[in-house]
Amino acid sequence: MSESVKSGTSGMSVAAAFAGMRSVAPVVFRAGCPDCRGRFELAASALRLAIGASSRTTFYSFTCPECGAAVRKPAGERIVELLTGGGVRTLRLHSTL
């Protein structure tokens, strides 16, 4: 696509539309620890998502920054969508038949 391409409705060039987009704010996720009851925000790099064959084997995990506990929580469809969209590293679990 050329920078001189203009939208038919607004007359704005592609270059002008993206001129203010220099950097993207990092995505953070709110989480809580069931052990110490701490509430905090985590960067995508602090979370891991495992997608299994069922809802019982699909979960996300992180280490609590307050008490150091390893936390594992179930991840439904909406949580999976949010985490993958936010850049969380994903592991797809395969069953061995």
Sequence and secondary structure as in RCSB ss.txt:
>XXXX:A:sequence
MSESVKSGTSGMSVAAAFAGMRSVAPVVFRAGCPDCRGRFELAASALRLAIGASSRTTFYSFTCPECGAAVRKPA
GERIVELLTGGGVRTLRLHSTL
>XXXX:A:secstr
  TT B TTT  BHHHHTTT       EEEEE TTT  EEEEEGGG EEEE SSGGG EEEEE TTT  EEEEE 
 HHHHHHHHHTT EEEE     
